[in-house]
């Protein structure tokens, strides 16, 4: 028996708020602790923080785009090893309204954050600078989680939210080979995946079917 389709408002009321807010609570606590340590050391300025924060924010946009396009959209193997998140993303495309997975699990995001911080520390030369970069990365991640939720289950009607909702849902429901950015169209512009080709209904359906068989 097919599942009864819920409205956006009905899905929103059914959301497990703890699961939704869990990564925000966890990473906010981490950032506050790390930034407090930087402030106590007195070795950073507001200008330095602002510059590194923006760089961190941009690295999130690049990471988000690259992972979405070249990892999550790979055609999964029927047997053997698949890249992390690949099959989960396939299921998300098959059922984008599902409430079973509201955000990236901490077990998946924490290893990425640890690697990012260590690489940032090595490149920037200090853990204080790495903390600022990491704060920018997490701000981008928070924006991603917020926009992804709003695209599928949220009820916000703000102009910016409506723009990004349309942007992301065009990736889901019109052409999954373009518009990989969720928080920004910058990298779609840079890598040539921004523009959507006009297609007839049959071509559109075939395109979406083929893509859904290979992932989100």
C-alpha positions in Angstrom: 0.0 0.0 0.0 1.4 3.4 -0.9 2.1 5.9 1.8 -0.3 8.8 2.3 1.4 11.9 1.1 1.7 14.6 3.8 1.6 18.3 3.2 4.7 20.4 4.1 2.9 21.7 7.2 2.0 18.2 8.4 5.6 17.0 7.9 6.9 19.9 9.8 4.7 19.2 12.8 5.9 15.5 12.8 9.6 16.4 13.0 11.7 15.1 15.8 13.0 18.4 17.1 15.8 16.8 19.2 17.2 15.0 16.1 16.8 18.2 14.1 18.7 20.4 16.6 21.3 17.9 17.8 24.1 18.9 15.4 23.5 22.6 16.1 23.7 22.1 19.9 26.8 19.9 19.6 28.8 22.2 17.3 27.8 25.4 18.9 29.2 24.0 22.2 32.4 23.0 20.4 32.8 26.4 18.8 32.1 28.3 22.0 34.8 26.3 23.9 37.3 26.7 21.1 36.8 30.4 20.7 36.8 30.9 24.4 40.3 29.3 24.5 41.4 31.7 21.7 40.1 34.7 23.5 41.8 33.7 26.8 45.1 33.4 24.9 44.7 36.9 23.5 46.6 36.0 20.3 44.0 36.9 17.7 42.3 40.1 16.5 38.8 40.7 15.2 40.2 41.5 11.7 42.1 38.1 11.7 38.9 36.3 12.8 36.8 38.0 10.2 39.2 37.1 7.3 39.7 33.5 8.3 36.0 33.1 9.0 35.2 34.1 5.4 37.8 31.6 4.1 36.3 28.9 6.3 32.9 29.7 5.0 34.1 29.5 1.4 35.8 26.1 2.1 32.5 24.8 3.3 30.8 25.9 0.0 33.6 24.1 -2.0 33.4 21.0 0.2 29.6 20.9 0.0 29.7 21.2 -3.8 32.5 18.7 -4.4 31.0 16.1 -2.1 27.5 16.5 -3.5 28.6 16.3 -7.1 31.5 13.8 -7.1 30.8 11.6 -4.1 27.0 11.5 -3.4 26.1 11.3 -7.1 28.4 8.5 -8.1 26.6 5.4 -9.4 26.6 3.0 -6.5 27.9 -0.5 -6.9 25.5 -3.4 -6.6 28.1 -5.2 -4.4 31.2 -4.2 -2.5 32.3 -0.8 -1.1 30.4 2.4 -1.9 31.6 5.9 -0.9 30.2 7.2 2.4 26.8 8.8 2.0 26.3 7.5 -1.6 23.5 5.1 -0.9 21.9 7.3 1.7 21.8 10.1 -0.9 20.2 7.8 -3.4 17.4 7.0 -0.9 17.0 10.7 -0.2 16.4 11.4 -3.9 14.0 8.5 -4.1 12.0 9.9 -1.2 13.0 13.5 -0.5 10.0 14.0 1.9 11.1 11.3 4.3 11.6 12.3 7.9 13.8 9.4 8.7 17.0 11.3 8.2 16.7 15.1 8.9 20.4 15.9 8.9 24.0 14.7 8.6 24.7 12.2 11.5 27.4 13.2 14.0 29.1 9.9 13.3 29.6 11.2 9.7 30.3 14.9 10.4 32.7 14.6 13.3 35.5 12.7 11.4 35.3 15.3 8.6 35.5 18.2 11.1 38.6 16.6 12.8 40.4 16.2 9.5 39.5 19.7 8.4 40.8 21.2 11.7 44.1 19.3 11.6 44.7 20.2 7.9 43.8 23.9 8.7 46.2 23.8 11.7 49.0 22.5 9.5 48.4 25.1 6.7 47.7 28.1 8.9 50.5 27.3 11.4 48.5 27.8 14.6 45.5 26.2 16.3 44.0 29.7 16.9 43.9 30.4 13.1 42.5 26.9 12.5 39.8 27.6 15.1 38.7 30.7 13.1 38.7 28.7 9.8 36.8 25.9 11.5 34.2 28.4 12.8 33.5 29.6 9.3 33.2 26.0 8.1 30.6 25.2 10.8 28.7 28.4 10.0 28.4 27.2 6.4 27.4 23.8 7.6 24.6 25.3 9.9 23.3 27.3 6.9 23.3 24.1 4.8 21.3 22.1 7.4 18.8 25.0 7.8 18.3 25.4 4.0 18.1 21.7 3.3 15.4 21.3 6.0 13.5 24.4 4.7 13.7 23.0 1.2 12.0 19.7 2.1 10.0 20.2 5.3 10.2 23.9 6.5 7.5 26.5 6.3 9.6 29.7 6.3 8.4 32.2 3.6 11.4 34.6 3.8 12.6 35.8 0.4 16.1 34.3 0.8 14.7 31.0 2.0 12.3 30.8 -0.9 15.1 31.4 -3.4 17.3 28.6 -2.0 14.3 26.3 -1.6 13.5 26.7 -5.3 17.2 26.3 -6.2 17.5 23.0 -4.3 14.2 21.6 -5.4 15.1 22.2 -9.1 18.0 19.9 -8.5 15.6 17.3 -7.0 12.6 17.5 -9.3 13.9 18.9 -12.6 17.5 18.0 -13.3 19.7 16.3 -10.7 22.8 16.9 -12.9 22.9 20.6 -12.0 22.6 22.9 -9.0 24.7 20.9 -6.5 25.2 23.9 -4.3 22.8 24.2 -1.4 24.1 27.2 0.4 25.4 29.1 -2.6 25.3 29.1 -6.4 28.9 30.3 -6.5 30.5 26.9 -7.3 27.8 26.0 -9.7 28.7 29.1 -11.6 32.4 28.3 -11.5 32.1 24.6 -12.5 29.4 25.1 -15.1 26.5 23.4 -13.4 24.2 26.4 -12.7 22.1 26.7 -15.9 19.2 24.4 -16.4 18.4 23.3 -19.9 14.8 23.5 -21.1 13.4 20.0 -21.8 10.1 18.4 -22.8 8.2 16.3 -20.2 9.4 13.0 -21.6 13.1 14.0 -21.6 12.8 15.4 -18.1 11.3 12.2 -16.7 14.0 10.1 -18.4 16.7 12.3 -17.0 15.4 12.1 -13.5 14.9 8.4 -13.6 18.4 7.8 -14.9 19.9 10.1 -12.2 17.8 8.5 -9.4 19.2 5.1 -10.3 22.7 6.5 -9.8 22.2 8.6 -6.7 21.1 12.1 -5.7 
